[in-house]
């Protein structure tokens, strides 16, 4: 089941929008909390994180975002797969 089908992360790379990944994390956290109430939800796949780098987000922010997602998944005993495309 794709629990984030049709979900677009609020990613902006403007200087005034420094918390775009934080907003994305908060939204994902809310979705995880609601979806985990359904039986059988055991895997979270974060696909193509290289796009975050390509659109200009600072690598340190992307790393913190992934680390926070991993910590949240571990807390709720959810497996996580992070997919990185590199050329």
SEKESE-47267 format. One line per field, with one value per residue: residue in one letter; x, y, z of N, C-alpha, C in turn. Coordinates in nm, 2 decimals, decimal comma. Atoms other than C-alpha are relative to their C-alpha. Layout:
<pts>
resn: [A | ...]
n_X: [X | ...]
n_Y: [Y | ...]
n_Z: [Z | ...]
ca_X: [X | ...]
ca_Y: [Y | ...]
ca_Z: [Z | ...]
c_X: [X | ...]
c_Y: [Y | ...]
c_Z: [Z | ...]
</pts>
This chain:
<pts>
resn: [X | X | X | X | X | X | X | X | X | X | X | X | X | X | X | X | X | X | X | X | X | X | X | X | X | X | X | X | X | X | X | X | X | X | X | X | X | X | X | X | X | X | X | X | X | X | X | X | X | X | X | X | X | X | X | X | X | X | X | X | X | X | X | X | X | X | X | X | X | X | X | X | X | X | X | X | X | X | X | X | X | X | X | X | X | X | X]
n_X: [0,08 | -0,08 | 0,07 | -0,02 | 0,04 | 0,05 | -0,05 | -0,11 | -0,06 | -0,01 | -0,14 | -0,04 | -0,14 | -0,02 | -0,07 | 0,09 | 0,07 | -0,11 | 0,06 | 0,08 | -0,01 | 0,07 | 0,15 | 0,02 | -0,01 | 0,12 | 0,11 | -0,02 | 0,02 | 0,14 | 0,05 | -0,04 | 0,08 | 0,13 | -0,01 | -0,05 | 0,11 | 0,05 | -0,09 | -0,08 | -0,09 | -0,13 | -0,11 | 0,00 | -0,10 | -0,03 | -0,06 | -0,07 | -0,04 | -0,09 | 0,08 | -0,01 | -0,13 | 0,01 | 0,08 | -0,08 | 0,00 | -0,13 | -0,03 | 0,01 | 0,15 | 0,05 | -0,05 | 0,08 | 0,14 | 0,00 | -0,03 | 0,13 | 0,10 | -0,04 | 0,03 | 0,14 | 0,04 | -0,05 | 0,08 | 0,13 | -0,03 | 0,04 | -0,12 | -0,01 | -0,09 | -0,03 | -0,05 | -0,08 | -0,04 | -0,12 | -0,05]
n_Y: [-0,12 | -0,13 | -0,09 | -0,14 | -0,02 | -0,14 | -0,09 | -0,08 | -0,06 | -0,15 | -0,03 | -0,13 | -0,02 | -0,14 | -0,03 | -0,03 | 0,13 | 0,09 | 0,12 | 0,08 | 0,14 | 0,02 | 0,01 | 0,13 | 0,10 | -0,01 | 0,05 | 0,14 | 0,05 | 0,01 | 0,11 | 0,12 | 0,02 | 0,05 | 0,13 | 0,12 | 0,05 | 0,10 | 0,11 | 0,04 | -0,10 | 0,03 | -0,04 | -0,13 | -0,02 | -0,13 | 0,02 | -0,10 | -0,11 | -0,09 | -0,12 | -0,11 | -0,07 | -0,06 | -0,12 | -0,11 | 0,00 | 0,03 | 0,14 | 0,02 | 0,00 | 0,13 | 0,10 | -0,01 | 0,05 | 0,15 | 0,05 | -0,02 | 0,10 | 0,13 | 0,01 | 0,01 | 0,13 | 0,09 | -0,02 | 0,06 | 0,13 | 0,00 | 0,01 | -0,11 | 0,02 | -0,13 | 0,02 | -0,11 | 0,01 | -0,07 | 0,02]
n_Z: [0,00 | 0,01 | -0,10 | 0,03 | 0,14 | 0,03 | -0,11 | 0,04 | -0,11 | 0,01 | 0,01 | 0,06 | -0,02 | -0,02 | -0,12 | -0,11 | -0,03 | -0,05 | -0,08 | 0,09 | -0,03 | -0,13 | 0,03 | 0,07 | -0,10 | -0,08 | 0,08 | 0,01 | -0,13 | -0,02 | 0,08 | -0,06 | -0,12 | 0,04 | 0,07 | -0,08 | -0,07 | 0,09 | -0,01 | 0,12 | 0,04 | -0,06 | 0,08 | 0,05 | 0,11 | 0,04 | 0,14 | 0,08 | -0,08 | 0,07 | 0,05 | -0,10 | 0,03 | 0,13 | 0,00 | -0,07 | -0,15 | -0,06 | -0,03 | -0,14 | -0,03 | 0,05 | -0,09 | -0,12 | 0,04 | 0,00 | -0,14 | -0,08 | 0,04 | -0,05 | -0,14 | -0,02 | 0,04 | -0,11 | -0,12 | 0,02 | 0,06 | 0,15 | 0,09 | 0,09 | 0,11 | 0,06 | 0,14 | 0,05 | 0,14 | 0,03 | 0,14]
ca_X: [0,00 | 0,14 | 0,05 | 0,18 | 0,02 | -0,05 | 0,14 | 0,37 | 0,63 | 0,64 | 1,00 | 1,12 | 1,47 | 1,42 | 1,63 | 1,32 | 1,19 | 1,46 | 1,22 | 1,09 | 1,23 | 1,10 | 0,75 | 0,79 | 0,90 | 0,61 | 0,37 | 0,52 | 0,52 | 0,15 | 0,08 | 0,28 | 0,09 | -0,24 | -0,14 | 0,03 | -0,31 | -0,39 | -0,25 | 0,02 | 0,20 | 0,57 | 0,78 | 0,86 | 1,04 | 1,20 | 1,26 | 1,51 | 1,66 | 1,91 | 1,63 | 1,66 | 2,02 | 1,94 | 1,69 | 1,95 | 1,88 | 2,19 | 2,34 | 2,35 | 1,97 | 1,90 | 2,11 | 1,93 | 1,59 | 1,69 | 1,83 | 1,50 | 1,29 | 1,50 | 1,47 | 1,10 | 1,07 | 1,28 | 1,07 | 0,75 | 0,92 | 0,88 | 1,15 | 1,28 | 1,45 | 1,62 | 1,69 | 1,96 | 2,02 | 2,38 | 2,53]
ca_Y: [0,00 | 0,34 | 0,55 | 0,87 | 0,83 | 1,18 | 1,34 | 1,62 | 1,73 | 2,11 | 2,15 | 2,50 | 2,61 | 2,98 | 3,14 | 3,25 | 2,88 | 2,72 | 2,47 | 2,30 | 1,96 | 2,01 | 2,07 | 1,76 | 1,55 | 1,68 | 1,59 | 1,24 | 1,19 | 1,27 | 1,03 | 0,76 | 0,80 | 0,76 | 0,48 | 0,27 | 0,22 | -0,01 | -0,37 | -0,48 | -0,15 | -0,25 | -0,08 | 0,28 | 0,35 | 0,68 | 0,68 | 0,88 | 1,11 | 1,24 | 1,47 | 1,66 | 1,74 | 1,81 | 2,08 | 2,26 | 2,16 | 2,16 | 1,81 | 1,86 | 1,93 | 1,62 | 1,41 | 1,54 | 1,47 | 1,11 | 1,06 | 1,20 | 0,97 | 0,67 | 0,75 | 0,79 | 0,46 | 0,28 | 0,43 | 0,28 | -0,05 | 0,03 | -0,08 | 0,19 | 0,17 | 0,48 | 0,48 | 0,70 | 0,74 | 0,83 | 0,87]
ca_Z: [0,00 | -0,10 | 0,21 | 0,05 | -0,29 | -0,43 | -0,14 | -0,24 | 0,01 | 0,07 | -0,06 | -0,13 | -0,16 | -0,11 | 0,16 | 0,36 | 0,36 | 0,58 | 0,75 | 0,43 | 0,53 | 0,89 | 0,75 | 0,53 | 0,83 | 1,04 | 0,77 | 0,72 | 1,10 | 1,11 | 0,83 | 0,99 | 1,31 | 1,14 | 0,91 | 1,17 | 1,33 | 1,04 | 1,07 | 0,82 | 0,80 | 0,85 | 0,58 | 0,49 | 0,16 | 0,10 | -0,28 | -0,47 | -0,20 | -0,45 | -0,58 | -0,26 | -0,34 | -0,70 | -0,61 | -0,40 | -0,04 | 0,18 | 0,22 | 0,60 | 0,61 | 0,39 | 0,63 | 0,93 | 0,76 | 0,69 | 1,04 | 1,19 | 0,97 | 1,06 | 1,43 | 1,40 | 1,21 | 1,48 | 1,75 | 1,60 | 1,49 | 1,12 | 0,87 | 0,65 | 0,31 | 0,17 | -0,21 | -0,34 | -0,72 | -0,81 | -1,15]
c_X: [0,09 | -0,07 | 0,02 | -0,04 | -0,06 | 0,05 | 0,12 | 0,07 | 0,02 | 0,15 | 0,02 | 0,14 | 0,03 | 0,06 | -0,10 | -0,07 | 0,11 | -0,06 | -0,08 | 0,01 | -0,06 | -0,15 | -0,03 | 0,00 | -0,12 | -0,12 | 0,01 | -0,03 | -0,15 | -0,07 | 0,04 | -0,08 | -0,14 | 0,00 | 0,04 | -0,11 | -0,06 | 0,10 | 0,07 | 0,09 | 0,14 | 0,12 | -0,02 | 0,11 | 0,01 | 0,07 | 0,06 | 0,03 | 0,10 | -0,07 | 0,01 | 0,13 | -0,01 | -0,07 | 0,06 | -0,01 | 0,14 | 0,01 | -0,02 | -0,15 | -0,06 | 0,04 | -0,08 | -0,15 | 0,00 | 0,02 | -0,13 | -0,10 | 0,04 | -0,03 | -0,14 | -0,05 | 0,04 | -0,09 | -0,14 | 0,02 | -0,04 | 0,14 | 0,00 | 0,11 | 0,02 | 0,07 | 0,07 | 0,05 | 0,13 | 0,05 | 0,15]
c_Y: [0,12 | 0,10 | 0,14 | 0,02 | 0,14 | 0,10 | 0,07 | 0,07 | 0,15 | 0,04 | 0,13 | 0,03 | 0,15 | 0,03 | 0,03 | -0,13 | -0,10 | -0,13 | -0,09 | -0,15 | -0,03 | -0,02 | -0,14 | -0,11 | 0,00 | -0,07 | -0,16 | -0,06 | -0,02 | -0,12 | -0,14 | -0,04 | -0,05 | -0,13 | -0,12 | -0,06 | -0,12 | -0,12 | -0,02 | 0,11 | -0,02 | 0,06 | 0,14 | 0,01 | 0,14 | -0,01 | 0,12 | 0,13 | 0,09 | 0,12 | 0,11 | 0,08 | 0,07 | 0,13 | 0,11 | 0,00 | -0,04 | -0,15 | -0,03 | -0,01 | -0,13 | -0,11 | 0,00 | -0,05 | -0,15 | -0,06 | 0,01 | -0,11 | -0,14 | -0,02 | -0,02 | -0,15 | -0,11 | 0,01 | -0,08 | -0,14 | -0,02 | -0,01 | 0,11 | -0,04 | 0,14 | -0,03 | 0,12 | -0,04 | 0,08 | -0,04 | 0,01]
c_Z: [0,00 | 0,09 | -0,04 | -0,15 | -0,02 | 0,10 | -0,06 | 0,12 | -0,03 | -0,01 | -0,07 | 0,04 | 0,01 | 0,14 | 0,12 | 0,04 | 0,05 | 0,06 | -0,09 | 0,04 | 0,14 | -0,02 | -0,07 | 0,11 | 0,09 | -0,07 | -0,01 | 0,14 | 0,03 | -0,08 | 0,05 | 0,12 | -0,03 | -0,07 | 0,08 | 0,09 | -0,08 | 0,01 | -0,14 | -0,05 | 0,06 | -0,08 | -0,05 | -0,10 | -0,04 | -0,14 | -0,05 | 0,08 | -0,07 | -0,06 | 0,09 | -0,02 | -0,13 | 0,00 | 0,08 | 0,15 | 0,05 | 0,04 | 0,15 | 0,04 | -0,05 | 0,10 | 0,13 | -0,02 | 0,00 | 0,13 | 0,08 | -0,04 | 0,05 | 0,15 | 0,03 | -0,04 | 0,11 | 0,12 | -0,01 | -0,06 | -0,14 | -0,07 | -0,10 | -0,11 | -0,07 | -0,13 | -0,05 | -0,15 | -0,01 | -0,14 | 0,00]
</pts>
